[in-house]
Amino acid sequence: MSDIRIFKRKIYDRMLQWKQERDGKTALLVKGARRVGKSTIVEEFARQE
């Protein structure tokens, strides 16, 4: 379970960095394998930020 949290934390931190650096001027593309939680983490980011 902690491995999942580490992964989510890394991608979440990268999205925060994108938000601060780009200031909404570029789109964010999240790529990865199927069924690994891409949509879930992006939706969580949208709710929190």
Biopython code that builds the backbone (N, CA, C, O; Angstrom):
import numpy as np
from Bio.PDB.StructureBuilder import StructureBuilder

atoms = [
    (1, "MET", "N", (0.825, -1.203, 0.000)),
    (1, "MET", "CA", (0.000, 0.000, 0.000)),
    (1, "MET", "C", (0.858, 1.251, 0.000)),
    (1, "MET", "O", (0.485, 2.239, -0.633)),
    (2, "SER", "N", (1.985, 1.246, 0.681)),
    (2, "SER", "CA", (2.827, 2.443, 0.742)),
    (2, "SER", "C", (3.450, 2.757, -0.613)),
    (2, "SER", "O", (3.714, 3.922, -0.911)),
    (3, "ASP", "N", (3.695, 1.725, -1.451)),
    (3, "ASP", "CA", (4.225, 1.963, -2.791)),
    (3, "ASP", "C", (3.266, 2.790, -3.620)),
    (3, "ASP", "O", (3.696, 3.646, -4.393)),
    (4, "ILE", "N", (1.977, 2.549, -3.473)),
    (4, "ILE", "CA", (0.967, 3.309, -4.208)),
    (4, "ILE", "C", (0.987, 4.758, -3.751)),
    (4, "ILE", "O", (0.901, 5.668, -4.576)),
    (5, "ARG", "N", (1.096, 4.981, -2.474)),
    (5, "ARG", "CA", (1.127, 6.345, -1.956)),
    (5, "ARG", "C", (2.365, 7.092, -2.429)),
    (5, "ARG", "O", (2.292, 8.284, -2.727)),
    (6, "ILE", "N", (3.485, 6.417, -2.499)),
    (6, "ILE", "CA", (4.711, 7.052, -2.983)),
    (6, "ILE", "C", (4.535, 7.461, -4.434)),
    (6, "ILE", "O", (4.908, 8.572, -4.811)),
    (7, "PHE", "N", (3.972, 6.584, -5.253)),
    (7, "PHE", "CA", (3.739, 6.907, -6.657)),
    (7, "PHE", "C", (2.801, 8.096, -6.789)),
    (7, "PHE", "O", (3.085, 9.037, -7.530)),
    (8, "LYS", "N", (1.693, 8.058, -6.078)),
    (8, "LYS", "CA", (0.728, 9.155, -6.149)),
    (8, "LYS", "C", (1.356, 10.456, -5.672)),
    (8, "LYS", "O", (1.090, 11.521, -6.228)),
    (9, "ARG", "N", (2.173, 10.369, -4.659)),
    (9, "ARG", "CA", (2.823, 11.563, -4.139)),
    (9, "ARG", "C", (3.781, 12.163, -5.177)),
    (9, "ARG", "O", (3.848, 13.381, -5.336)),
    (10, "LYS", "N", (4.514, 11.303, -5.875)),
    (10, "LYS", "CA", (5.437, 11.783, -6.901)),
    (10, "LYS", "C", (4.701, 12.474, -8.029)),
    (10, "LYS", "O", (5.071, 13.578, -8.427)),
    (11, "ILE", "N", (3.660, 11.838, -8.551)),
    (11, "ILE", "CA", (2.931, 12.423, -9.669)),
    (11, "ILE", "C", (2.190, 13.669, -9.216)),
    (11, "ILE", "O", (2.095, 14.639, -9.968)),
    (12, "TYR", "N", (1.668, 13.657, -8.006)),
    (12, "TYR", "CA", (0.959, 14.831, -7.485)),
    (12, "TYR", "C", (1.926, 16.001, -7.358)),
    (12, "TYR", "O", (1.583, 17.130, -7.709)),
    (13, "ASP", "N", (3.126, 15.739, -6.861)),
    (13, "ASP", "CA", (4.141, 16.792, -6.747)),
    (13, "ASP", "C", (4.530, 17.339, -8.113)),
    (13, "ASP", "O", (4.754, 18.540, -8.261)),
    (14, "ARG", "N", (4.611, 16.466, -9.107)),
    (14, "ARG", "CA", (4.934, 16.911, -10.471)),
    (14, "ARG", "C", (3.818, 17.794, -11.020)),
    (14, "ARG", "O", (4.086, 18.774, -11.715)),
    (15, "MET", "N", (2.570, 17.450, -10.712)),
    (15, "MET", "CA", (1.448, 18.273, -11.177)),
    (15, "MET", "C", (1.438, 19.628, -10.484)),
    (15, "MET", "O", (1.124, 20.641, -11.109)),
    (16, "LEU", "N", (1.776, 19.658, -9.202)),
    (16, "LEU", "CA", (1.889, 20.945, -8.498)),
    (16, "LEU", "C", (2.975, 21.813, -9.113)),
    (16, "LEU", "O", (2.794, 23.019, -9.282)),
    (17, "GLN", "N", (4.097, 21.203, -9.446)),
    (17, "GLN", "CA", (5.195, 21.922, -10.081)),
    (17, "GLN", "C", (4.740, 22.486, -11.430)),
    (17, "GLN", "O", (5.029, 23.638, -11.754)),
    (18, "TRP", "N", (4.031, 21.675, -12.211)),
    (18, "TRP", "CA", (3.491, 22.131, -13.500)),
    (18, "TRP", "C", (2.573, 23.331, -13.298)),
    (18, "TRP", "O", (2.653, 24.312, -14.037)),
    (19, "LYS", "N", (1.704, 23.249, -12.301)),
    (19, "LYS", "CA", (0.749, 24.330, -12.041)),
    (19, "LYS", "C", (1.472, 25.630, -11.702)),
    (19, "LYS", "O", (1.099, 26.696, -12.192)),
    (20, "GLN", "N", (2.494, 25.545, -10.874)),
    (20, "GLN", "CA", (3.223, 26.738, -10.451)),
    (20, "GLN", "C", (4.061, 27.325, -11.585)),
    (20, "GLN", "O", (4.127, 28.545, -11.739)),
    (21, "GLU", "N", (4.699, 26.469, -12.376)),
    (21, "GLU", "CA", (5.593, 26.950, -13.424)),
    (21, "GLU", "C", (4.848, 27.457, -14.651)),
    (21, "GLU", "O", (5.233, 28.474, -15.227)),
    (22, "ARG", "N", (3.796, 26.770, -15.057)),
    (22, "ARG", "CA", (3.120, 27.088, -16.319)),
    (22, "ARG", "C", (1.981, 28.087, -16.164)),
    (22, "ARG", "O", (1.597, 28.741, -17.133)),
    (23, "ASP", "N", (1.441, 28.211, -14.967)),
    (23, "ASP", "CA", (0.386, 29.189, -14.683)),
    (23, "ASP", "C", (-0.790, 29.083, -15.667)),
    (23, "ASP", "O", (-1.351, 30.099, -16.078)),
    (24, "GLY", "N", (-1.153, 27.866, -16.036)),
    (24, "GLY", "CA", (-2.302, 27.655, -16.901)),
    (24, "GLY", "C", (-2.078, 27.955, -18.367)),
    (24, "GLY", "O", (-3.037, 28.010, -19.137)),
    (25, "LYS", "N", (-0.848, 28.148, -18.766)),
    (25, "LYS", "CA", (-0.562, 28.503, -20.158)),
    (25, "LYS", "C", (-0.356, 27.290, -21.053)),
    (25, "LYS", "O", (-0.356, 27.426, -22.277)),
    (26, "THR", "N", (-0.185, 26.132, -20.484)),
    (26, "THR", "CA", (-0.019, 24.916, -21.272)),
    (26, "THR", "C", (-0.901, 23.813, -20.694)),
    (26, "THR", "O", (-1.318, 23.865, -19.537)),
    (27, "ALA", "N", (-1.164, 22.837, -21.513)),
    (27, "ALA", "CA", (-1.947, 21.684, -21.067)),
    (27, "ALA", "C", (-1.020, 20.669, -20.397)),
    (27, "ALA", "O", (0.195, 20.683, -20.596)),
    (28, "LEU", "N", (-1.613, 19.807, -19.617)),
    (28, "LEU", "CA", (-0.861, 18.743, -18.962)),
    (28, "LEU", "C", (-1.313, 17.413, -19.549)),
    (28, "LEU", "O", (-2.506, 17.109, -19.554)),
    (29, "LEU", "N", (-0.380, 16.630, -20.035)),
    (29, "LEU", "CA", (-0.672, 15.313, -20.583)),
    (29, "LEU", "C", (-0.176, 14.261, -19.602)),
    (29, "LEU", "O", (1.009, 14.212, -19.272)),
    (30, "VAL", "N", (-1.091, 13.428, -19.143)),
    (30, "VAL", "CA", (-0.739, 12.358, -18.212)),
    (30, "VAL", "C", (-0.815, 11.049, -18.988)),
    (30, "VAL", "O", (-1.889, 10.631, -19.420)),
    (31, "LYS", "N", (0.331, 10.412, -19.157)),
    (31, "LYS", "CA", (0.413, 9.166, -19.911)),
    (31, "LYS", "C", (0.785, 8.022, -18.978)),
    (31, "LYS", "O", (1.443, 8.223, -17.957)),
    (32, "GLY", "N", (0.357, 6.830, -19.342)),
    (32, "GLY", "CA", (0.735, 5.669, -18.555)),
    (32, "GLY", "C", (-0.083, 4.456, -18.955)),
    (32, "GLY", "O", (-0.958, 4.526, -19.817)),
    (33, "ALA", "N", (0.219, 3.363, -18.318)),
    (33, "ALA", "CA", (-0.475, 2.113, -18.591)),
    (33, "ALA", "C", (-1.950, 2.219, -18.196)),
    (33, "ALA", "O", (-2.359, 3.121, -17.466)),
    (34, "ARG", "N", (-2.719, 1.280, -18.698)),
    (34, "ARG", "CA", (-4.136, 1.249, -18.356)),
    (34, "ARG", "C", (-4.326, 0.857, -16.894)),
    (34, "ARG", "O", (-3.562, 0.072, -16.331)),
    (35, "ARG", "N", (-5.369, 1.428, -16.302)),
    (35, "ARG", "CA", (-5.832, 1.053, -14.968)),
    (35, "ARG", "C", (-4.781, 1.210, -13.864)),
    (35, "ARG", "O", (-4.652, 0.354, -12.988)),
    (36, "VAL", "N", (-4.034, 2.315, -13.921)),
    (36, "VAL", "CA", (-3.058, 2.562, -12.860)),
    (36, "VAL", "C", (-3.450, 3.757, -11.990)),
    (36, "VAL", "O", (-2.739, 4.089, -11.041)),
    (37, "GLY", "N", (-4.579, 4.408, -12.307)),
    (37, "GLY", "CA", (-5.066, 5.490, -11.466)),
    (37, "GLY", "C", (-4.809, 6.890, -12.008)),
    (37, "GLY", "O", (-4.835, 7.854, -11.242)),
    (38, "LYS", "N", (-4.564, 7.025, -13.300)),
    (38, "LYS", "CA", (-4.298, 8.343, -13.887)),
    (38, "LYS", "C", (-5.485, 9.280, -13.679)),
    (38, "LYS", "O", (-5.319, 10.399, -13.192)),
    (39, "SER", "N", (-6.658, 8.831, -14.041)),
    (39, "SER", "CA", (-7.851, 9.672, -13.906)),
    (39, "SER", "C", (-8.119, 10.005, -12.446)),
    (39, "SER", "O", (-8.486, 11.134, -12.120)),
    (40, "THR", "N", (-7.941, 9.043, -11.584)),
    (40, "THR", "CA", (-8.206, 9.246, -10.161)),
    (40, "THR", "C", (-7.313, 10.333, -9.579)),
    (40, "THR", "O", (-7.791, 11.213, -8.862)),
    (41, "ILE", "N", (-6.028, 10.278, -9.881)),
    (41, "ILE", "CA", (-5.115, 11.261, -9.313)),
    (41, "ILE", "C", (-5.345, 12.643, -9.914)),
    (41, "ILE", "O", (-5.197, 13.648, -9.220)),
    (42, "VAL", "N", (-5.704, 12.707, -11.193)),
    (42, "VAL", "CA", (-5.986, 13.997, -11.831)),
    (42, "VAL", "C", (-7.264, 14.593, -11.249)),
    (42, "VAL", "O", (-7.325, 15.796, -10.995)),
    (43, "GLU", "N", (-8.273, 13.771, -11.039)),
    (43, "GLU", "CA", (-9.513, 14.265, -10.436)),
    (43, "GLU", "C", (-9.267, 14.757, -9.009)),
    (43, "GLU", "O", (-9.817, 15.782, -8.605)),
    (44, "GLU", "N", (-8.461, 14.047, -8.259)),
    (44, "GLU", "CA", (-8.122, 14.468, -6.898)),
    (44, "GLU", "C", (-7.378, 15.803, -6.929)),
    (44, "GLU", "O", (-7.649, 16.695, -6.125)),
    (45, "PHE", "N", (-6.441, 15.927, -7.864)),
    (45, "PHE", "CA", (-5.702, 17.178, -8.023)),
    (45, "PHE", "C", (-6.646, 18.332, -8.348)),
    (45, "PHE", "O", (-6.502, 19.427, -7.803)),
    (46, "ALA", "N", (-7.604, 18.090, -9.229)),
    (46, "ALA", "CA", (-8.562, 19.131, -9.602)),
    (46, "ALA", "C", (-9.416, 19.557, -8.410)),
    (46, "ALA", "O", (-9.701, 20.742, -8.244)),
    (47, "ARG", "N", (-9.820, 18.606, -7.591)),
    (47, "ARG", "CA", (-10.614, 18.947, -6.396)),
    (47, "ARG", "C", (-9.798, 19.726, -5.385)),
    (47, "ARG", "O", (-10.294, 20.689, -4.801)),
    (48, "GLN", "N", (-8.560, 19.328, -5.170)),
    (48, "GLN", "CA", (-7.729, 19.943, -4.131)),
    (48, "GLN", "C", (-7.155, 21.295, -4.537)),
    (48, "GLN", "O", (-7.052, 22.207, -3.716)),
    (49, "GLU", "N", (-6.789, 21.417, -5.792)),
    (49, "GLU", "CA", (-6.074, 22.611, -6.244)),
    (49, "GLU", "C", (-6.992, 23.521, -7.022)),
    (49, "GLU", "O", (-6.565, 24.579, -7.484)),
]
sb = StructureBuilder()
sb.init_structure("model")
sb.init_model(0)
sb.init_chain("A")
sb.init_seg("    ")
for serial, (resi, resn, name, xyz) in enumerate(atoms, 1):
    if name == "N":
        sb.init_residue(resn, " ", resi, " ")
    sb.init_atom(name, np.array(xyz, "f"), 0.0, 1.0, " ", f" {name:<3s}", serial, name[0])
structure = sb.get_structure()
